[in-house]
Amino acid sequence: MQIGGYGDEEDVEVDPVDTCVRTALYAAEPGRWKWPVSAAPADWVPLADWYAPGLRHREGSTLHRVIQREDLIARRFERTFTTFAWNP
């Protein structure tokens, strides 16, 4: 687990923050995300990365948790967004 930054990343061609932002924007469209979402990756920061090499049947998995800077400053941790990447 890496708190406040990037952990070991197996898939280095993709910025996990960019992926999280795209996914958050997608989730906001149908209303599954009830807070404002910035489309600018610079407005988001990695909160935690968890590289899970020993996860059975999902070896090479990484869980990415990001938060918008404004929400981090305001300590609104219920507004974090998480994605799960699996690179078999």
Buried (B, 14 or more C-beta within 10 A) or exposed (E): EBEEEBBEBBEEEEBBBEBBBEBBEEEBEEEEBEEEBBEEBEBBBBBBBBBBEEBEEBEBBBBBBBBBEEBBEEEEEEBBBBBEBBEE
